[in-house]
Amino acid sequence: MLSIQKQIAASGHTQDELLVMASILEKEASKTKDRQMIAGVLWHRIAIGMPLQVDATFPYIIGKNTFQLTLEDLKTDSPYNTYINKACRRGR
């Protein structure tokens, strides 16, 4: 079995990128299978330069859970708003 450092290196992502993705997935889905599927979608969106468009960041931005969000909320000016800001891969 590969060490965690080797697994991170093999992923093609930085430790910071993986930590951010894990944090998003932790809030976005509760089941491992769902998290894996969502992660695939989100990594693809990053690769093509698309905003992630996930609701999981909004409890941190405005204190509302995902079931309370409005279209106006999705326009909130914040560096953590994944609807108006694209994720970037540092150093690539």
PDB file of N, CA, C and O in Angstrom:
ATOM      1  N   MET A   1       0.845  -1.182   0.000  1.00  0.00           N
ATOM      2  CA  MET A   1       0.000   0.000   0.000  1.00  0.00           C
ATOM      3  C   MET A   1       0.889   1.242   0.000  1.00  0.00           C
ATOM      4  O   MET A   1       1.901   1.296   0.699  1.00  0.00           O
ATOM      5  N   LEU A   2       0.500   2.227  -0.785  1.00  0.00           N
ATOM      6  CA  LEU A   2       1.260   3.473  -0.881  1.00  0.00           C
ATOM      7  C   LEU A   2       1.085   4.329   0.366  1.00  0.00           C
ATOM      8  O   LEU A   2       0.013   4.356   0.970  1.00  0.00           O
ATOM      9  N   SER A   3       2.144   5.022   0.739  1.00  0.00           N
ATOM     10  CA  SER A   3       2.020   5.972   1.843  1.00  0.00           C
ATOM     11  C   SER A   3       1.119   7.122   1.402  1.00  0.00           C
ATOM     12  O   SER A   3       0.894   7.329   0.209  1.00  0.00           O
ATOM     13  N   ILE A   4       0.617   7.855   2.365  1.00  0.00           N
ATOM     14  CA  ILE A   4      -0.286   8.969   2.051  1.00  0.00           C
ATOM     15  C   ILE A   4       0.425  10.007   1.182  1.00  0.00           C
ATOM     16  O   ILE A   4      -0.189  10.578   0.281  1.00  0.00           O
ATOM     17  N   GLN A   5       1.707  10.258   1.441  1.00  0.00           N
ATOM     18  CA  GLN A   5       2.454  11.218   0.635  1.00  0.00           C
ATOM     19  C   GLN A   5       2.546  10.759  -0.820  1.00  0.00           C
ATOM     20  O   GLN A   5       2.437  11.574  -1.736  1.00  0.00           O
ATOM     21  N   LYS A   6       2.744   9.467  -1.033  1.00  0.00           N
ATOM     22  CA  LYS A   6       2.824   8.932  -2.397  1.00  0.00           C
ATOM     23  C   LYS A   6       1.460   8.972  -3.077  1.00  0.00           C
ATOM     24  O   LYS A   6       1.372   9.209  -4.282  1.00  0.00           O
ATOM     25  N   GLN A   7       0.403   8.742  -2.311  1.00  0.00           N
ATOM     26  CA  GLN A   7      -0.945   8.816  -2.866  1.00  0.00           C
ATOM     27  C   GLN A   7      -1.272  10.246  -3.296  1.00  0.00           C
ATOM     28  O   GLN A   7      -1.875  10.465  -4.347  1.00  0.00           O
ATOM     29  N   ILE A   8      -0.867  11.219  -2.472  1.00  0.00           N
ATOM     30  CA  ILE A   8      -1.090  12.627  -2.816  1.00  0.00           C
ATOM     31  C   ILE A   8      -0.325  12.965  -4.079  1.00  0.00           C
ATOM     32  O   ILE A   8      -0.881  13.572  -4.994  1.00  0.00           O
ATOM     33  N   ALA A   9       0.938  12.584  -4.147  1.00  0.00           N
ATOM     34  CA  ALA A   9       1.756  12.869  -5.328  1.00  0.00           C
ATOM     35  C   ALA A   9       1.165  12.211  -6.575  1.00  0.00           C
ATOM     36  O   ALA A   9       1.146  12.812  -7.649  1.00  0.00           O
ATOM     37  N   ALA A  10       0.687  10.986  -6.430  1.00  0.00           N
ATOM     38  CA  ALA A  10       0.114  10.257  -7.566  1.00  0.00           C
ATOM     39  C   ALA A  10      -1.206  10.855  -8.040  1.00  0.00           C
ATOM     40  O   ALA A  10      -1.605  10.649  -9.186  1.00  0.00           O
ATOM     41  N   SER A  11      -1.882  11.592  -7.166  1.00  0.00           N
ATOM     42  CA  SER A  11      -3.187  12.156  -7.529  1.00  0.00           C
ATOM     43  C   SER A  11      -3.075  13.274  -8.554  1.00  0.00           C
ATOM     44  O   SER A  11      -4.024  13.544  -9.291  1.00  0.00           O
ATOM     45  N   GLY A  12      -1.912  13.926  -8.603  1.00  0.00           N
ATOM     46  CA  GLY A  12      -1.754  15.067  -9.502  1.00  0.00           C
ATOM     47  C   GLY A  12      -2.272  16.364  -8.906  1.00  0.00           C
ATOM     48  O   GLY A  12      -2.316  17.388  -9.587  1.00  0.00           O
ATOM     49  N   HIS A  13      -2.662  16.327  -7.647  1.00  0.00           N
ATOM     50  CA  HIS A  13      -3.190  17.502  -6.950  1.00  0.00           C
ATOM     51  C   HIS A  13      -2.298  17.819  -5.762  1.00  0.00           C
ATOM     52  O   HIS A  13      -1.623  16.943  -5.222  1.00  0.00           O
ATOM     53  N   THR A  14      -2.306  19.071  -5.369  1.00  0.00           N
ATOM     54  CA  THR A  14      -1.533  19.455  -4.197  1.00  0.00           C
ATOM     55  C   THR A  14      -2.286  19.040  -2.936  1.00  0.00           C
ATOM     56  O   THR A  14      -3.482  18.754  -2.974  1.00  0.00           O
ATOM     57  N   GLN A  15      -1.569  19.015  -1.837  1.00  0.00           N
ATOM     58  CA  GLN A  15      -2.202  18.695  -0.560  1.00  0.00           C
ATOM     59  C   GLN A  15      -3.282  19.723  -0.237  1.00  0.00           C
ATOM     60  O   GLN A  15      -4.340  19.366   0.280  1.00  0.00           O
ATOM     61  N   ASP A  16      -3.022  20.998  -0.539  1.00  0.00           N
ATOM     62  CA  ASP A  16      -4.029  22.042  -0.299  1.00  0.00           C
ATOM     63  C   ASP A  16      -5.278  21.823  -1.144  1.00  0.00           C
ATOM     64  O   ASP A  16      -6.396  21.967  -0.650  1.00  0.00           O
ATOM     65  N   GLU A  17      -5.090  21.474  -2.417  1.00  0.00           N
ATOM     66  CA  GLU A  17      -6.247  21.222  -3.287  1.00  0.00           C
ATOM     67  C   GLU A  17      -7.088  20.065  -2.751  1.00  0.00           C
ATOM     68  O   GLU A  17      -8.318  20.131  -2.739  1.00  0.00           O
ATOM     69  N   LEU A  18      -6.420  19.020  -2.313  1.00  0.00           N
ATOM     70  CA  LEU A  18      -7.134  17.858  -1.785  1.00  0.00           C
ATOM     71  C   LEU A  18      -7.860  18.184  -0.489  1.00  0.00           C
ATOM     72  O   LEU A  18      -8.963  17.692  -0.251  1.00  0.00           O
ATOM     73  N   LEU A  19      -7.249  19.005   0.344  1.00  0.00           N
ATOM     74  CA  LEU A  19      -7.885  19.400   1.598  1.00  0.00           C
ATOM     75  C   LEU A  19      -9.140  20.236   1.341  1.00  0.00           C
ATOM     76  O   LEU A  19     -10.170  20.032   1.983  1.00  0.00           O
ATOM     77  N   VAL A  20      -9.048  21.174   0.404  1.00  0.00           N
ATOM     78  CA  VAL A  20     -10.219  21.995   0.062  1.00  0.00           C
ATOM     79  C   VAL A  20     -11.322  21.115  -0.517  1.00  0.00           C
ATOM     80  O   VAL A  20     -12.487  21.247  -0.142  1.00  0.00           O
ATOM     81  N   MET A  21     -10.956  20.220  -1.429  1.00  0.00           N
ATOM     82  CA  MET A  21     -11.960  19.329  -2.023  1.00  0.00           C
ATOM     83  C   MET A  21     -12.613  18.466  -0.947  1.00  0.00           C
ATOM     84  O   MET A  21     -13.833  18.298  -0.943  1.00  0.00           O
ATOM     85  N   ALA A  22     -11.815  17.921  -0.039  1.00  0.00           N
ATOM     86  CA  ALA A  22     -12.369  17.084   1.029  1.00  0.00           C
ATOM     87  C   ALA A  22     -13.318  17.881   1.913  1.00  0.00           C
ATOM     88  O   ALA A  22     -14.348  17.364   2.345  1.00  0.00           O
ATOM     89  N   SER A  23     -12.981  19.122   2.180  1.00  0.00           N
ATOM     90  CA  SER A  23     -13.840  19.975   3.003  1.00  0.00           C
ATOM     91  C   SER A  23     -15.174  20.234   2.331  1.00  0.00           C
ATOM     92  O   SER A  23     -16.223  20.193   2.974  1.00  0.00           O
ATOM     93  N   ILE A  24     -15.128  20.501   1.037  1.00  0.00           N
ATOM     94  CA  ILE A  24     -16.366  20.713   0.278  1.00  0.00           C
ATOM     95  C   ILE A  24     -17.205  19.438   0.268  1.00  0.00           C
ATOM     96  O   ILE A  24     -18.409  19.477   0.522  1.00  0.00           O
ATOM     97  N   LEU A  25     -16.567  18.319  -0.023  1.00  0.00           N
ATOM     98  CA  LEU A  25     -17.286  17.052  -0.110  1.00  0.00           C
ATOM     99  C   LEU A  25     -17.895  16.641   1.225  1.00  0.00           C
ATOM    100  O   LEU A  25     -18.967  16.036   1.261  1.00  0.00           O
ATOM    101  N   GLU A  26     -17.220  16.964   2.314  1.00  0.00           N
ATOM    102  CA  GLU A  26     -17.720  16.635   3.652  1.00  0.00           C
ATOM    103  C   GLU A  26     -19.092  17.258   3.895  1.00  0.00           C
ATOM    104  O   GLU A  26     -19.961  16.645   4.516  1.00  0.00           O
ATOM    105  N   LYS A  27     -19.279  18.479   3.401  1.00  0.00           N
ATOM    106  CA  LYS A  27     -20.559  19.174   3.575  1.00  0.00           C
ATOM    107  C   LYS A  27     -21.557  18.843   2.468  1.00  0.00           C
ATOM    108  O   LYS A  27     -22.768  18.896   2.678  1.00  0.00           O
ATOM    109  N   GLU A  28     -21.044  18.504   1.297  1.00  0.00           N
ATOM    110  CA  GLU A  28     -21.899  18.319   0.119  1.00  0.00           C
ATOM    111  C   GLU A  28     -22.623  16.966   0.129  1.00  0.00           C
ATOM    112  O   GLU A  28     -23.747  16.870  -0.362  1.00  0.00           O
ATOM    113  N   ALA A  29     -21.997  15.930   0.678  1.00  0.00           N
ATOM    114  CA  ALA A  29     -22.601  14.591   0.655  1.00  0.00           C
ATOM    115  C   ALA A  29     -22.184  13.808   1.899  1.00  0.00           C
ATOM    116  O   ALA A  29     -21.127  14.061   2.478  1.00  0.00           O
ATOM    117  N   SER A  30     -23.014  12.869   2.297  1.00  0.00           N
ATOM    118  CA  SER A  30     -22.706  12.103   3.511  1.00  0.00           C
ATOM    119  C   SER A  30     -22.178  10.698   3.223  1.00  0.00           C
ATOM    120  O   SER A  30     -21.525  10.102   4.079  1.00  0.00           O
ATOM    121  N   LYS A  31     -22.448  10.167   2.044  1.00  0.00           N
ATOM    122  CA  LYS A  31     -22.021   8.805   1.715  1.00  0.00           C
ATOM    123  C   LYS A  31     -20.768   8.822   0.846  1.00  0.00           C
ATOM    124  O   LYS A  31     -20.625   9.663  -0.042  1.00  0.00           O
ATOM    125  N   THR A  32     -19.866   7.887   1.111  1.00  0.00           N
ATOM    126  CA  THR A  32     -18.602   7.812   0.383  1.00  0.00           C
ATOM    127  C   THR A  32     -18.829   7.703  -1.121  1.00  0.00           C
ATOM    128  O   THR A  32     -18.159   8.385  -1.897  1.00  0.00           O
ATOM    129  N   LYS A  33     -19.743   6.874  -1.531  1.00  0.00           N
ATOM    130  CA  LYS A  33     -20.024   6.682  -2.967  1.00  0.00           C
ATOM    131  C   LYS A  33     -20.462   8.004  -3.609  1.00  0.00           C
ATOM    132  O   LYS A  33     -20.023   8.334  -4.710  1.00  0.00           O
ATOM    133  N   ASP A  34     -21.319   8.752  -2.926  1.00  0.00           N
ATOM    134  CA  ASP A  34     -21.767  10.051  -3.435  1.00  0.00           C
ATOM    135  C   ASP A  34     -20.605  11.036  -3.497  1.00  0.00           C
ATOM    136  O   ASP A  34     -20.474  11.786  -4.465  1.00  0.00           O
ATOM    137  N   ARG A  35     -19.768  11.037  -2.473  1.00  0.00           N
ATOM    138  CA  ARG A  35     -18.612  11.937  -2.448  1.00  0.00           C
ATOM    139  C   ARG A  35     -17.669  11.638  -3.598  1.00  0.00           C
ATOM    140  O   ARG A  35     -17.131  12.556  -4.218  1.00  0.00           O
ATOM    141  N   GLN A  36     -17.465  10.361  -3.887  1.00  0.00           N
ATOM    142  CA  GLN A  36     -16.589   9.981  -4.999  1.00  0.00           C
ATOM    143  C   GLN A  36     -17.145  10.494  -6.331  1.00  0.00           C
ATOM    144  O   GLN A  36     -16.405  11.027  -7.157  1.00  0.00           O
ATOM    145  N   MET A  37     -18.434  10.330  -6.525  1.00  0.00           N
ATOM    146  CA  MET A  37     -19.063  10.787  -7.761  1.00  0.00           C
ATOM    147  C   MET A  37     -18.982  12.313  -7.878  1.00  0.00           C
ATOM    148  O   MET A  37     -18.630  12.842  -8.931  1.00  0.00           O
ATOM    149  N   ILE A  38     -19.309  13.008  -6.796  1.00  0.00           N
ATOM    150  CA  ILE A  38     -19.270  14.473  -6.806  1.00  0.00           C
ATOM    151  C   ILE A  38     -17.841  14.966  -7.017  1.00  0.00           C
ATOM    152  O   ILE A  38     -17.622  15.936  -7.742  1.00  0.00           O
ATOM    153  N   ALA A  39     -16.880  14.311  -6.396  1.00  0.00           N
ATOM    154  CA  ALA A  39     -15.474  14.704  -6.576  1.00  0.00           C
ATOM    155  C   ALA A  39     -15.080  14.615  -8.041  1.00  0.00           C
ATOM    156  O   ALA A  39     -14.395  15.500  -8.554  1.00  0.00           O
ATOM    157  N   GLY A  40     -15.500  13.569  -8.709  1.00  0.00           N
ATOM    158  CA  GLY A  40     -15.188  13.434 -10.135  1.00  0.00           C
ATOM    159  C   GLY A  40     -15.748  14.583 -10.947  1.00  0.00           C
ATOM    160  O   GLY A  40     -15.078  15.116 -11.831  1.00  0.00           O
ATOM    161  N   VAL A  41     -16.984  14.965 -10.642  1.00  0.00           N
ATOM    162  CA  VAL A  41     -17.624  16.093 -11.335  1.00  0.00           C
ATOM    163  C   VAL A  41     -16.864  17.389 -11.044  1.00  0.00           C
ATOM    164  O   VAL A  41     -16.598  18.174 -11.954  1.00  0.00           O
ATOM    165  N   LEU A  42     -16.517  17.608  -9.773  1.00  0.00           N
ATOM    166  CA  LEU A  42     -15.851  18.853  -9.398  1.00  0.00           C
ATOM    167  C   LEU A  42     -14.440  18.947  -9.981  1.00  0.00           C
ATOM    168  O   LEU A  42     -14.043  20.012 -10.451  1.00  0.00           O
ATOM    169  N   TRP A  43     -13.672  17.842  -9.958  1.00  0.00           N
ATOM    170  CA  TRP A  43     -12.331  17.876 -10.577  1.00  0.00           C
ATOM    171  C   TRP A  43     -12.451  18.167 -12.072  1.00  0.00           C
ATOM    172  O   TRP A  43     -11.620  18.880 -12.635  1.00  0.00           O
ATOM    173  N   HIS A  44     -13.473  17.621 -12.710  1.00  0.00           N
ATOM    174  CA  HIS A  44     -13.685  17.899 -14.142  1.00  0.00           C
ATOM    175  C   HIS A  44     -14.001  19.373 -14.357  1.00  0.00           C
ATOM    176  O   HIS A  44     -13.472  19.986 -15.283  1.00  0.00           O
ATOM    177  N   ARG A  45     -14.846  19.943 -13.525  1.00  0.00           N
ATOM    178  CA  ARG A  45     -15.172  21.366 -13.652  1.00  0.00           C
ATOM    179  C   ARG A  45     -13.918  22.224 -13.491  1.00  0.00           C
ATOM    180  O   ARG A  45     -13.732  23.192 -14.228  1.00  0.00           O
ATOM    181  N   ILE A  46     -13.067  21.879 -12.542  1.00  0.00           N
ATOM    182  CA  ILE A  46     -11.809  22.611 -12.373  1.00  0.00           C
ATOM    183  C   ILE A  46     -10.960  22.493 -13.636  1.00  0.00           C
ATOM    184  O   ILE A  46     -10.405  23.482 -14.114  1.00  0.00           O
ATOM    185  N   ALA A  47     -10.865  21.289 -14.166  1.00  0.00           N
ATOM    186  CA  ALA A  47     -10.028  21.040 -15.349  1.00  0.00           C
ATOM    187  C   ALA A  47     -10.473  21.850 -16.562  1.00  0.00           C
ATOM    188  O   ALA A  47      -9.645  22.260 -17.375  1.00  0.00           O
ATOM    189  N   ILE A  48     -11.788  22.082 -16.684  1.00  0.00           N
ATOM    190  CA  ILE A  48     -12.277  22.823 -17.853  1.00  0.00           C
ATOM    191  C   ILE A  48     -12.495  24.303 -17.551  1.00  0.00           C
ATOM    192  O   ILE A  48     -12.991  25.047 -18.398  1.00  0.00           O
ATOM    193  N   GLY A  49     -12.124  24.731 -16.340  1.00  0.00           N
ATOM    194  CA  GLY A  49     -12.233  26.148 -15.992  1.00  0.00           C
ATOM    195  C   GLY A  49     -13.637  26.610 -15.656  1.00  0.00           C
ATOM    196  O   GLY A  49     -13.959  27.791 -15.791  1.00  0.00           O
ATOM    197  N   MET A  50     -14.458  25.693 -15.226  1.00  0.00           N
ATOM    198  CA  MET A  50     -15.850  26.002 -14.887  1.00  0.00           C
ATOM    199  C   MET A  50     -15.974  26.259 -13.389  1.00  0.00           C
ATOM    200  O   MET A  50     -15.265  25.627 -12.606  1.00  0.00           O
ATOM    201  N   PRO A  51     -16.856  27.170 -12.966  1.00  0.00           N
ATOM    202  CA  PRO A  51     -17.098  27.316 -11.524  1.00  0.00           C
ATOM    203  C   PRO A  51     -17.606  25.999 -10.932  1.00  0.00           C
ATOM    204  O   PRO A  51     -18.310  25.246 -11.605  1.00  0.00           O
ATOM    205  N   LEU A  52     -17.254  25.724  -9.692  1.00  0.00           N
ATOM    206  CA  LEU A  52     -17.681  24.472  -9.055  1.00  0.00           C
ATOM    207  C   LEU A  52     -19.183  24.430  -8.828  1.00  0.00           C
ATOM    208  O   LEU A  52     -19.796  23.368  -8.941  1.00  0.00           O
ATOM    209  N   GLN A  53     -19.779  25.563  -8.510  1.00  0.00           N
ATOM    210  CA  GLN A  53     -21.224  25.673  -8.290  1.00  0.00           C
ATOM    211  C   GLN A  53     -21.735  24.664  -7.251  1.00  0.00           C
ATOM    212  O   GLN A  53     -22.645  23.877  -7.510  1.00  0.00           O
ATOM    213  N   VAL A  54     -21.117  24.717  -6.076  1.00  0.00           N
ATOM    214  CA  VAL A  54     -21.587  23.886  -4.963  1.00  0.00           C
ATOM    215  C   VAL A  54     -22.146  24.785  -3.862  1.00  0.00           C
ATOM    216  O   VAL A  54     -21.668  25.898  -3.642  1.00  0.00           O
ATOM    217  N   ASP A  55     -23.148  24.288  -3.192  1.00  0.00           N
ATOM    218  CA  ASP A  55     -23.814  25.051  -2.137  1.00  0.00           C
ATOM    219  C   ASP A  55     -23.124  24.908  -0.778  1.00  0.00           C
ATOM    220  O   ASP A  55     -23.406  25.675   0.143  1.00  0.00           O
ATOM    221  N   ALA A  56     -22.237  23.943  -0.651  1.00  0.00           N
ATOM    222  CA  ALA A  56     -21.648  23.605   0.644  1.00  0.00           C
ATOM    223  C   ALA A  56     -20.852  24.738   1.281  1.00  0.00           C
ATOM    224  O   ALA A  56     -20.604  24.700   2.486  1.00  0.00           O
ATOM    225  N   THR A  57     -20.452  25.727   0.523  1.00  0.00           N
ATOM    226  CA  THR A  57     -19.668  26.836   1.090  1.00  0.00           C
ATOM    227  C   THR A  57     -20.544  27.918   1.721  1.00  0.00           C
ATOM    228  O   THR A  57     -20.044  28.739   2.490  1.00  0.00           O
ATOM    229  N   PHE A  58     -21.814  27.934   1.417  1.00  0.00           N
ATOM    230  CA  PHE A  58     -22.678  29.022   1.873  1.00  0.00           C
ATOM    231  C   PHE A  58     -22.931  29.070   3.383  1.00  0.00           C
ATOM    232  O   PHE A  58     -23.111  30.164   3.918  1.00  0.00           O
ATOM    233  N   PRO A  59     -22.952  27.951   4.088  1.00  0.00           N
ATOM    234  CA  PRO A  59     -23.057  28.085   5.546  1.00  0.00           C
ATOM    235  C   PRO A  59     -21.895  28.897   6.132  1.00  0.00           C
ATOM    236  O   PRO A  59     -22.066  29.578   7.143  1.00  0.00           O
ATOM    237  N   TYR A  60     -20.733  28.830   5.511  1.00  0.00           N
ATOM    238  CA  TYR A  60     -19.569  29.592   5.976  1.00  0.00           C
ATOM    239  C   TYR A  60     -19.640  31.049   5.535  1.00  0.00           C
ATOM    240  O   TYR A  60     -19.155  31.938   6.234  1.00  0.00           O
ATOM    241  N   ILE A  61     -20.244  31.291   4.378  1.00  0.00           N
ATOM    242  CA  ILE A  61     -20.296  32.647   3.814  1.00  0.00           C
ATOM    243  C   ILE A  61     -21.384  33.480   4.485  1.00  0.00           C
ATOM    244  O   ILE A  61     -21.124  34.580   4.973  1.00  0.00           O
ATOM    245  N   ILE A  62     -22.610  32.943   4.505  1.00  0.00           N
ATOM    246  CA  ILE A  62     -23.746  33.747   4.988  1.00  0.00           C
ATOM    247  C   ILE A  62     -24.528  33.078   6.114  1.00  0.00           C
ATOM    248  O   ILE A  62     -25.517  33.630   6.597  1.00  0.00           O
ATOM    249  N   GLY A  63     -24.091  31.896   6.532  1.00  0.00           N
ATOM    250  CA  GLY A  63     -24.746  31.246   7.655  1.00  0.00           C
ATOM    251  C   GLY A  63     -26.041  30.530   7.332  1.00  0.00           C
ATOM    252  O   GLY A  63     -26.746  30.092   8.241  1.00  0.00           O
ATOM    253  N   LYS A  64     -26.368  30.401   6.048  1.00  0.00           N
ATOM    254  CA  LYS A  64     -27.586  29.681   5.652  1.00  0.00           C
ATOM    255  C   LYS A  64     -27.212  28.279   5.199  1.00  0.00           C
ATOM    256  O   LYS A  64     -26.172  28.075   4.573  1.00  0.00           O
ATOM    257  N   ASN A  65     -28.068  27.313   5.521  1.00  0.00           N
ATOM    258  CA  ASN A  65     -27.804  25.978   4.988  1.00  0.00           C
ATOM    259  C   ASN A  65     -28.315  25.902   3.548  1.00  0.00           C
ATOM    260  O   ASN A  65     -29.016  26.798   3.076  1.00  0.00           O
ATOM    261  N   THR A  66     -27.964  24.850   2.882  1.00  0.00           N
ATOM    262  CA  THR A  66     -28.253  24.742   1.454  1.00  0.00           C
ATOM    263  C   THR A  66     -29.739  24.718   1.129  1.00  0.00           C
ATOM    264  O   THR A  66     -30.123  25.020   0.000  1.00  0.00           O
ATOM    265  N   PHE A  67     -30.574  24.370   2.086  1.00  0.00           N
ATOM    266  CA  PHE A  67     -32.013  24.319   1.828  1.00  0.00           C
ATOM    267  C   PHE A  67     -32.667  25.695   1.942  1.00  0.00           C
ATOM    268  O   PHE A  67     -33.830  25.859   1.572  1.00  0.00           O
ATOM    269  N   GLN A  68     -31.926  26.688   2.454  1.00  0.00           N
ATOM    270  CA  GLN A  68     -32.455  28.035   2.628  1.00  0.00           C
ATOM    271  C   GLN A  68     -31.974  29.015   1.568  1.00  0.00           C
ATOM    272  O   GLN A  68     -32.410  30.166   1.564  1.00  0.00           O
ATOM    273  N   LEU A  69     -31.098  28.598   0.677  1.00  0.00           N
ATOM    274  CA  LEU A  69     -30.485  29.521  -0.280  1.00  0.00           C
ATOM    275  C   LEU A  69     -31.477  30.049  -1.307  1.00  0.00           C
ATOM    276  O   LEU A  69     -32.378  29.342  -1.761  1.00  0.00           O
ATOM    277  N   THR A  70     -31.281  31.309  -1.654  1.00  0.00           N
ATOM    278  CA  THR A  70     -32.070  31.944  -2.712  1.00  0.00           C
ATOM    279  C   THR A  70     -31.150  32.259  -3.877  1.00  0.00           C
ATOM    280  O   THR A  70     -29.930  32.157  -3.755  1.00  0.00           O
ATOM    281  N   LEU A  71     -31.729  32.642  -5.005  1.00  0.00           N
ATOM    282  CA  LEU A  71     -30.906  33.047  -6.153  1.00  0.00           C
ATOM    283  C   LEU A  71     -30.054  34.264  -5.807  1.00  0.00           C
ATOM    284  O   LEU A  71     -28.936  34.393  -6.305  1.00  0.00           O
ATOM    285  N   GLU A  72     -30.559  35.145  -4.972  1.00  0.00           N
ATOM    286  CA  GLU A  72     -29.787  36.307  -4.521  1.00  0.00           C
ATOM    287  C   GLU A  72     -28.581  35.865  -3.699  1.00  0.00           C
ATOM    288  O   GLU A  72     -27.496  36.431  -3.831  1.00  0.00           O
ATOM    289  N   ASP A  73     -28.766  34.866  -2.861  1.00  0.00           N
ATOM    290  CA  ASP A  73     -27.663  34.347  -2.048  1.00  0.00           C
ATOM    291  C   ASP A  73     -26.518  33.853  -2.930  1.00  0.00           C
ATOM    292  O   ASP A  73     -25.345  34.023  -2.596  1.00  0.00           O
ATOM    293  N   LEU A  74     -26.870  33.245  -4.047  1.00  0.00           N
ATOM    294  CA  LEU A  74     -25.855  32.692  -4.944  1.00  0.00           C
ATOM    295  C   LEU A  74     -25.005  33.780  -5.596  1.00  0.00           C
ATOM    296  O   LEU A  74     -23.974  33.481  -6.198  1.00  0.00           O
ATOM    297  N   LYS A  75     -25.422  35.021  -5.484  1.00  0.00           N
ATOM    298  CA  LYS A  75     -24.683  36.158  -6.040  1.00  0.00           C
ATOM    299  C   LYS A  75     -23.837  36.863  -4.978  1.00  0.00           C
ATOM    300  O   LYS A  75     -23.195  37.870  -5.276  1.00  0.00           O
ATOM    301  N   THR A  76     -23.825  36.353  -3.755  1.00  0.00           N
ATOM    302  CA  THR A  76     -23.096  36.976  -2.647  1.00  0.00           C
ATOM    303  C   THR A  76     -21.616  37.131  -2.993  1.00  0.00           C
ATOM    304  O   THR A  76     -20.964  36.183  -3.430  1.00  0.00           O
ATOM    305  N   ASP A  77     -21.102  38.340  -2.790  1.00  0.00           N
ATOM    306  CA  ASP A  77     -19.703  38.622  -3.072  1.00  0.00           C
ATOM    307  C   ASP A  77     -18.820  38.046  -1.964  1.00  0.00           C
ATOM    308  O   ASP A  77     -18.770  38.584  -0.858  1.00  0.00           O
ATOM    309  N   SER A  78     -18.138  36.968  -2.265  1.00  0.00           N
ATOM    310  CA  SER A  78     -17.233  36.318  -1.322  1.00  0.00           C
ATOM    311  C   SER A  78     -16.219  35.508  -2.118  1.00  0.00           C
ATOM    312  O   SER A  78     -16.566  34.936  -3.151  1.00  0.00           O
ATOM    313  N   PRO A  79     -14.981  35.450  -1.661  1.00  0.00           N
ATOM    314  CA  PRO A  79     -14.007  34.607  -2.362  1.00  0.00           C
ATOM    315  C   PRO A  79     -14.362  33.123  -2.287  1.00  0.00           C
ATOM    316  O   PRO A  79     -13.815  32.316  -3.038  1.00  0.00           O
ATOM    317  N   TYR A  80     -15.273  32.761  -1.385  1.00  0.00           N
ATOM    318  CA  TYR A  80     -15.669  31.364  -1.222  1.00  0.00           C
ATOM    319  C   TYR A  80     -16.949  31.011  -1.978  1.00  0.00           C
ATOM    320  O   TYR A  80     -17.431  29.882  -1.891  1.00  0.00           O
ATOM    321  N   ASN A  81     -17.496  31.968  -2.714  1.00  0.00           N
ATOM    322  CA  ASN A  81     -18.703  31.708  -3.501  1.00  0.00           C
ATOM    323  C   ASN A  81     -18.304  30.951  -4.756  1.00  0.00           C
ATOM    324  O   ASN A  81     -17.690  31.511  -5.664  1.00  0.00           O
ATOM    325  N   THR A  82     -18.654  29.683  -4.798  1.00  0.00           N
ATOM    326  CA  THR A  82     -18.256  28.827  -5.912  1.00  0.00           C
ATOM    327  C   THR A  82     -19.155  28.979  -7.139  1.00  0.00           C
ATOM    328  O   THR A  82     -18.981  28.281  -8.139  1.00  0.00           O
ATOM    329  N   TYR A  83     -20.108  29.889  -7.052  1.00  0.00           N
ATOM    330  CA  TYR A  83     -20.939  30.197  -8.219  1.00  0.00           C
ATOM    331  C   TYR A  83     -20.350  31.348  -9.021  1.00  0.00           C
ATOM    332  O   TYR A  83     -20.489  31.383 -10.243  1.00  0.00           O
ATOM    333  N   ILE A  84     -19.696  32.287  -8.351  1.00  0.00           N
ATOM    334  CA  ILE A  84     -19.155  33.450  -9.066  1.00  0.00           C
ATOM    335  C   ILE A  84     -17.632  33.415  -9.187  1.00  0.00           C
ATOM    336  O   ILE A  84     -17.057  34.217  -9.922  1.00  0.00           O
ATOM    337  N   ASN A  85     -16.975  32.504  -8.482  1.00  0.00           N
ATOM    338  CA  ASN A  85     -15.517  32.383  -8.564  1.00  0.00           C
ATOM    339  C   ASN A  85     -15.138  30.995  -9.049  1.00  0.00           C
ATOM    340  O   ASN A  85     -15.670  29.988  -8.581  1.00  0.00           O
ATOM    341  N   LYS A  86     -14.224  30.961  -9.982  1.00  0.00           N
ATOM    342  CA  LYS A  86     -13.720  29.680 -10.462  1.00  0.00           C
ATOM    343  C   LYS A  86     -12.611  29.205  -9.535  1.00  0.00           C
ATOM    344  O   LYS A  86     -11.863  30.004  -8.971  1.00  0.00           O
ATOM    345  N   ALA A  87     -12.524  27.902  -9.393  1.00  0.00           N
ATOM    346  CA  ALA A  87     -11.401  27.328  -8.638  1.00  0.00           C
ATOM    347  C   ALA A  87     -10.174  27.411  -9.532  1.00  0.00           C
ATOM    348  O   ALA A  87     -10.270  27.258 -10.750  1.00  0.00           O
ATOM    349  N   CYS A  88      -9.048  27.649  -8.933  1.00  0.00           N
ATOM    350  CA  CYS A  88      -7.824  27.664  -9.721  1.00  0.00           C
ATOM    351  C   CYS A  88      -6.860  26.667  -9.126  1.00  0.00           C
ATOM    352  O   CYS A  88      -6.844  26.422  -7.920  1.00  0.00           O
ATOM    353  N   ARG A  89      -6.074  26.111  -9.986  1.00  0.00           N
ATOM    354  CA  ARG A  89      -5.060  25.163  -9.548  1.00  0.00           C
ATOM    355  C   ARG A  89      -3.759  25.926  -9.460  1.00  0.00           C
ATOM    356  O   ARG A  89      -3.204  26.348 -10.474  1.00  0.00           O
ATOM    357  N   ARG A  90      -3.284  26.098  -8.269  1.00  0.00           N
ATOM    358  CA  ARG A  90      -2.062  26.871  -8.052  1.00  0.00           C
ATOM    359  C   ARG A  90      -0.867  26.181  -8.665  1.00  0.00           C
ATOM    360  O   ARG A  90      -0.705  24.963  -8.584  1.00  0.00           O
ATOM    361  N   GLY A  91      -0.028  27.007  -9.287  1.00  0.00           N
ATOM    362  CA  GLY A  91       1.228  26.481  -9.825  1.00  0.00           C
ATOM    363  C   GLY A  91       1.070  25.636 -11.057  1.00  0.00           C
ATOM    364  O   GLY A  91       1.981  24.891 -11.418  1.00  0.00           O
ATOM    365  N   ARG A  92      -0.088  25.738 -11.721  1.00  0.00           N
ATOM    366  CA  ARG A  92      -0.290  24.917 -12.939  1.00  0.00           C
ATOM    367  C   ARG A  92      -0.834  25.756 -14.051  1.00  0.00           C
ATOM    368  O   ARG A  92      -1.069  25.249 -15.148  1.00  0.00           O
TER     369      ARG A  92
END
